[in-house]
C-alpha cells in the first residue's frame, strides 16, 4: 500500500483556504473531453484567469498519475488538455484511477466530491448531468445527481444539458433533497439556451443571497448541494429555434443508429455541434465563463460572511 495520500491540495489552494480567501473549484472534463485541442487549454487558462481577476483562487480538479489534485498547476492542466489516453472519471471510478496510477479528468460529480473533501465550498461548471430521455428502459441517470444529494457544496451551473430529460431531472433533484434556485430568474436554464421551458419556484438575486443560503443550510445541518442555475447570457445563447431543430435532428439520428448508454451524450453533442456550425460550442464556453465569474463572486461573498460572523 502506498504511503502517499491519494488527494493532494495545491499549496496555493491550501494557503487560500487557511487565510479565508475565496476559492472556486473547476472541473477538468471540459478540458480533456469537452473541447477540441488546443482551444481546450486556452479555455482552461481563461477560466482560471476569471477567478483570479475577481480576487479568488482557482482550484481545477483532476487526477495526475493516480493522485487527485485539487488545484492543478499549468503543467498539469496542459497534460490533461493535450495528452492522449486521459480517462474520464466519476466518483465510482476514482479509486480505480488512483490504484492504477492513471491520468484522469473529473466529472461534475467527482469534482464536487473531491473539492468539498478538500474544504472548497463553491464549484463552477457548465451544466449538470441528469436523467436521460427515455431513461426508463434501462434507467439512465447521471451520478451527478446522487453525489450532489450528499455533498454540501454550492454549484453554479447553466442548468442541465438540453439533451437530457429536464423535467425528470428537476423531479429527481427534488426527491434527492438538492436545493435548486435560479440566479435572477425563475426559469430553469437549458445550458445552450437561457430558458429550458420549465419554471423554478425560487430565485436568488445576488452573491450575498447565495452565501446567506449556504449559511442557512449549514445551520440546518443539511448535507446536500445548493445548485445555482445561472442562465447563459441571452446575447451568447444558441438561437432557440436553431437549438430546437438541431436537438430534434440529433435525437432522431441517435434512435435510427441505435446509439445507447454512455455513447448517447457524446453522439448528441457532436451532432448538435455539426448542425449548428460550431455555434453550440461557443454557447457552451460562454455559459462556463458566466458561471465561473458568478462562482468567484459567490466565493467572495461567502468568505466575507464567514469573516464577519467570526469577528462579531
Order of alpha helices (4+ residues) and beta strands (2+ residues): beta-alpha-beta-alpha-beta-beta-alpha-beta-alpha-beta-alpha-beta-alpha-beta-alpha-beta-beta-beta-beta-alpha-beta-alpha-alpha-alpha
